[in-house]
């Protein structure tokens, strides 16, 4: 459960703004190959600098630096244990929920330092939504209540707003047509693929700027997977998406940029088409062609 | 990865078989011309179907391998193999054309000793051989070096064309023979073009750079 769903005091950290993000026009040509940092657009959605994450004495991420472009899909690939999920969770400060977790370095969300001591993690988690591998709708709640739980926890009570936002979010998640006649049915009555889209709708309802997805389709059949992938391609028009995936062909299908991690380090980061047709590093080539180890 | 690697090796092997058949066909066709050997020419024509079959087989293998969603250098190898096989099949067709025309030429007395055509054939075959060796040995530099040589073959073809045209005007009884020789020279010029294509594909395979249509072995603007 995304721990953003608690009421908290607003700090000086500005709230999320709905609609199109304040991001420049996207270019398709990244920086010189091999650079750890992505294209030099004016303001990247996420600017990560020398990120290190420790669990106790164990260093899980080592000096990771890259820019995540706004309104694009960035895929994070790498073998198990390479730090992909830790990287994702550090973007919305969820690793802080793990005891003995510690980070160093800087992460800026549209040029605002999300680790500034004055910033509440819950605020970050509202601007940076997350969808998990195993869909987790609240089992005791209806479909509609699942969508609006974040809003209601943030104090939104007006029925018309909730209704409107429910429909809007479910439409954005390509689920509206399938559930509009049974919004009060239990969420667990939905299929696996539908539940996952419901979780996406729930994340979208609080109008985040960035959507993090940790292997969102790995538990789904090919048809449901295709629907999620199509949805991601639609969503990237308005949202910045970072997706961890084990499926290289999926990354090749839906992402604009791909970052390859290994043993906690960022090995290569480039336009997806280059990573999958002609990677610069032999390690990347070995991994994407399945000849690793 | 063992199975997939074996399948890739098998694809490469088929391509190399095709390459040696194509080169042999051209060699034989030129030999048939120079030695006025109709039996040899007939062999070239009969053996062309082997090249056609191999092109189809390589395409089939390629599609099946692509359906396994290969990436990076595997992906480039498969697409390049499919393209090279097409060029080799066309080389085989040109060899057949040369063989057919040499049979026609052997029906009449030889105009003069063949000097330029064997020379063109040598140049074109060396280009093809170098491009294919570059493929086998992973040597894109060697492949790049093939491309400028195409111009020489083009110039020689044009020169021959001019000479044969003058000859035909002076001596109309030689027209049939001159036209056949022009066709043979044109076929050799096309073989050099196909060798150039193969060289460009080899550069793409090993460097992931597309140097097609630049004429000088240079990269496309990105």
Interface residues (C-beta under 8 A of the other chain):
Chain A: X29 X248 X249 X252 X276 X277 X278 X279 X285 X288 X289 X290 X291
Chain B: X1 X4 X69 X70 X71 X72 X73 X74 X75 X76 X208 X222
